[in-house]
Amino acid sequence: MKLGVAILAAGKGTRMRSALPKVLHPLAGRPLLRHVLDAADALGAARICTVYGHGGEQVPMAFADADCAWAEQAERLGTGHAVQQALPALDGMERVLVLYGDVPLIEAETLNRLIADSAHTDLGLLTMTLSDPTGYGRIVRDASGKVERIVEHKDATEEERRITEVNTGIIVADRARLADWLSRVSNDNVQREYYLTDVIGLATSEGVHVVTAEPEAPEEVAGVNDRAQLAELERYHQRRVAECLMRGGTTLVDPARIDVRGILECERDVFLDVNLVCEGRVRIDADVRIGPNCILKDCEIGHGSEVLANSIIEGAKVGAGARIGPFARLRPGADVGRGCHIGNFVEIKKSKVADGSKINHLSYIGDADIGSGVNVGAGTITCNYDGANKHRTVIGDGAFIGSNAALVAPVEIGAGATIGAGSVVNRAAPPEQLTLARAPQKSIRGWRRPVKEPKT
C-alpha cells in the first residue's frame, strides 16, 4: 500500500500572540511540526505533503532538510479545502492520512493501528472518549454502533451533547474516494468554510463503513492553541521521557524536573539530579552521576564519571572516571580523558586533555593539547587568540603549570617541565626543567600610598 500523508499547518495561531507561525513554536526543543513530520516518517509514508499558509515561506524554509512536498493554502477556507491543496502532491498514493501540524504528540503506533484496522474499508477515523467533551465534535452512531456522522458541539442537541466520543480530525482514506468527497463538501455554514468532518457524513450516506480507533492517551491528539496548552503538552512529554528513562535503569531525583530537548541515552545505574537540561544528542554511560542544575548538549559522558552542580557540557567528550565541576564549562571540541579533574570555573574549548590530568580552578584552556598526568594551576590561561588567528598550546606529559601562568600560543611546554607561578611563557619551555618568566620582585623604601584629602 502506498501511503501519503497530508499535514495541515496553515493556521495563524492567533491565540499564541506571536509573530512566529504556531507550528514553529518549540516543544521539547523542536518545532511542533517537526514532531508530526517524524511521526509520518516513522510510518514509512511514501510521500508527505505539508500545507502551509500563515507566515509564508517561513515554515518551508525552517524545514529545508525535510523529505516533504509543500502546498500553500493562500486562502484559509477550512480543513477540507486545506486537504484539497495537498492532494495533487499525493497523486498516485492509494491511501491518504491527514495529520495536523499543531498536534505534536501523536504516536506512530496509534496511527499504524488506525491504518491497519481500516485497511478493509475506504475510511478510518481516530476518535477519543473524554469525560468532558465540551467543545468537541461528537461521533454519532446508529443503533448497531456504526458511525453515522459528526455533529459539532454548537449544532448538537442535548442528547447528542451527552455523547463522550469525540472527533480528533485525524482520518485515513482511499485517496480517490477522499478527493471525490471533498469535491462535494459545501461551505454552507456560519464560517463559510469547507470542513473535513463533512466527509464522514458523505461516506456513510454511500454505505461506507467508517472504522474507528482510539489513542492510548488524550494528550496524543491534543492541539496547541495557546502557550498554556503548549506548556501542558511539554510537561506531559517530559514526564513520558522521564518514565522511559526510569524503566531503563536511570535514577531521577525528581522526574518533574528534567527537560530533554533531543535524544538522551543512558546506560544502567545513571543518577540524574534535579533541573537537568539535555539538548541535541546526549549519551551517558553506566554509573555516571550528574549533579543539579547542569546543561548537557551534544556530548558523551564516560563510565563512572561525575558531573558536579551547575556545569555546562556542550559538544564535548568526557572519558571514564572523570570529575567535572562544579561550575565548569566544556565547550565544543573539548575532549577530556579518563580520570581527569576539571574543577571550579574552568572553561575548556577545542582542547584535548589526556588521561589523569587535572585543571582544578579558575582556568581557561583553549586550542590546546595537554598530555597525561599534567597539573594545571589555578588561574592559568592559554592565550590562544592574537586578534586575527587562533594558535595552539602543547603541554607534554607530566608537566606542572604553576598558578596564574599565561601561556602565549603558539607555544610548547615539554614533558615533565615546571612553569613557575605567575609566569608569562611565550617561548618553548624545555622538558624536565623549571621555567620562570616574571619580573624580579622589588620593594621601594619610603614609598607612601596616596591618601584622599579629607572632605571639608
Order of alpha helices (4+ residues) and beta strands (2+ residues): beta-beta-beta-alpha-beta-alpha-beta-alpha-beta-alpha-beta-beta-beta-alpha-beta-alpha-alpha-beta-alpha-beta-beta-beta-beta-beta-beta-beta-beta-beta-beta-beta-beta-beta-beta-beta-beta-beta-beta-beta-beta-beta-beta-beta-beta-beta-beta-beta
